[in-house]
Amino acid sequence: MTARDLRTHVREFRQAAMDGNASEARKHASMAMPFLHKLIDWAN
């Protein structure tokens, strides 16, 4: 996964959340989390 993929999933997560679509928001959040954890580990 690349930073671009992370940004895409965050955007899609936000849009789904704003639309009230909890299941779609949850799906995109779970797809983004592995890369986000790697980024946090790298930054420390």
Z-matrix of the N, CA and C atoms (Angstrom, degrees):
N
C 1 1.452
C 2 1.526 1 108.27
N 3 1.293 2 115.60 1 141.38
C 4 1.461 3 121.03 2 -179.59
C 5 1.526 4 110.46 3 -108.43
N 6 1.313 5 115.55 4 171.06
C 7 1.465 6 120.14 5 176.37
C 8 1.522 7 110.15 6 -60.57
N 9 1.298 8 116.58 7 -34.02
C 10 1.468 9 120.40 8 178.35
C 11 1.527 10 110.35 9 -63.34
N 12 1.337 11 117.01 10 -41.30
C 13 1.468 12 120.72 11 177.19
C 14 1.522 13 110.68 12 -62.45
N 15 1.331 14 115.63 13 -42.27
C 16 1.463 15 119.87 14 178.90
C 17 1.524 16 110.28 15 -60.04
N 18 1.329 17 116.84 16 -48.45
C 19 1.469 18 120.43 17 179.55
C 20 1.521 19 111.47 18 -59.99
N 21 1.324 20 116.58 19 -40.52
C 22 1.462 21 120.46 20 179.38
C 23 1.523 22 110.84 21 -61.90
N 24 1.331 23 116.74 22 -46.13
C 25 1.464 24 119.42 23 -179.13
C 26 1.521 25 111.54 24 -67.90
N 27 1.320 26 117.95 25 -34.61
C 28 1.462 27 120.22 26 177.39
C 29 1.524 28 109.48 27 -66.03
N 30 1.320 29 117.45 28 -43.02
C 31 1.473 30 120.59 29 177.40
C 32 1.519 31 110.86 30 -61.31
N 33 1.339 32 116.30 31 -46.14
C 34 1.468 33 120.13 32 -178.54
C 35 1.525 34 110.94 33 -67.49
N 36 1.344 35 116.48 34 -36.16
C 37 1.461 36 120.76 35 175.30
C 38 1.526 37 109.79 36 -60.24
N 39 1.326 38 116.24 37 -49.20
C 40 1.462 39 120.53 38 -178.29
C 41 1.525 40 111.36 39 -61.34
N 42 1.329 41 116.44 40 -44.54
C 43 1.465 42 119.53 41 -179.13
C 44 1.527 43 110.90 42 -63.29
N 45 1.322 44 117.25 43 -43.95
C 46 1.467 45 120.59 44 178.86
C 47 1.526 46 110.55 45 -62.79
N 48 1.335 47 116.95 46 -41.12
C 49 1.464 48 120.26 47 178.87
C 50 1.526 49 110.61 48 -64.15
N 51 1.311 50 116.98 49 -42.10
C 52 1.469 51 120.42 50 179.68
C 53 1.531 52 111.48 51 -66.18
N 54 1.335 53 115.94 52 -30.37
C 55 1.462 54 120.80 53 178.40
C 56 1.523 55 112.33 54 -82.15
N 57 1.342 56 116.86 55 -5.88
C 58 1.465 57 120.78 56 -179.49
C 59 1.512 58 114.17 57 81.79
N 60 1.327 59 117.77 58 16.19
C 61 1.462 60 122.45 59 -178.23
C 62 1.541 61 108.74 60 -95.84
N 63 1.321 62 115.56 61 86.20
C 64 1.466 63 120.54 62 -174.06
C 65 1.523 64 112.67 63 -64.39
N 66 1.310 65 118.58 64 -39.41
C 67 1.468 66 119.99 65 -177.45
C 68 1.525 67 111.33 66 -66.71
N 69 1.310 68 117.49 67 -39.12
C 70 1.471 69 121.07 68 178.08
C 71 1.532 70 110.26 69 -69.97
N 72 1.321 71 117.11 70 -39.35
C 73 1.461 72 120.86 71 177.69
C 74 1.523 73 110.03 72 -62.85
N 75 1.314 74 117.02 73 -43.66
C 76 1.463 75 121.73 74 179.06
C 77 1.528 76 110.99 75 -61.79
N 78 1.335 77 115.90 76 -39.88
C 79 1.467 78 120.59 77 179.38
C 80 1.529 79 111.01 78 -61.59
N 81 1.312 80 117.60 79 -46.91
C 82 1.466 81 120.70 80 -178.60
C 83 1.525 82 111.80 81 -70.24
N 84 1.319 83 116.57 82 -35.09
C 85 1.464 84 119.17 83 176.76
C 86 1.530 85 110.19 84 -63.29
N 87 1.319 86 117.14 85 -42.87
C 88 1.467 87 119.67 86 -179.20
C 89 1.525 88 111.58 87 -68.79
N 90 1.313 89 117.75 88 -29.37
C 91 1.464 90 120.45 89 177.98
C 92 1.533 91 111.15 90 -73.55
N 93 1.319 92 117.57 91 -29.83
C 94 1.460 93 121.68 92 -178.29
C 95 1.526 94 112.64 93 -83.73
N 96 1.306 95 118.34 94 -27.91
C 97 1.465 96 121.86 95 -171.19
C 98 1.531 97 115.00 96 -58.57
N 99 1.327 98 121.78 97 -43.43
C 100 1.468 99 119.39 98 -179.23
C 101 1.529 100 112.65 99 -57.93
N 102 1.320 101 117.30 100 -42.56
C 103 1.456 102 119.47 101 179.48
C 104 1.519 103 110.96 102 -70.16
N 105 1.304 104 116.75 103 -37.69
C 106 1.456 105 120.62 104 178.64
C 107 1.529 106 110.86 105 -61.43
N 108 1.320 107 117.32 106 -41.07
C 109 1.465 108 121.07 107 177.73
C 110 1.527 109 110.80 108 -64.50
N 111 1.317 110 117.96 109 -40.31
C 112 1.456 111 121.11 110 176.97
C 113 1.518 112 110.98 111 -63.02
N 114 1.323 113 116.59 112 -40.72
C 115 1.457 114 121.38 113 179.10
C 116 1.530 115 110.75 114 -64.08
N 117 1.309 116 117.49 115 -42.44
C 118 1.466 117 121.66 116 179.09
C 119 1.528 118 109.39 117 -64.37
N 120 1.329 119 117.22 118 -44.81
C 121 1.468 120 120.62 119 178.63
C 122 1.528 121 111.42 120 -61.13
N 123 1.304 122 116.85 121 -41.01
C 124 1.447 123 122.07 122 -179.65
C 125 1.526 124 111.04 123 -64.54
N 126 1.339 125 116.42 124 -37.41
C 127 1.458 126 121.53 125 -176.42
C 128 1.534 127 112.44 126 -73.51
N 129 1.320 128 116.72 127 -20.67
C 130 1.481 129 119.10 128 -178.05
C 131 1.482 130 112.07 129 -87.60
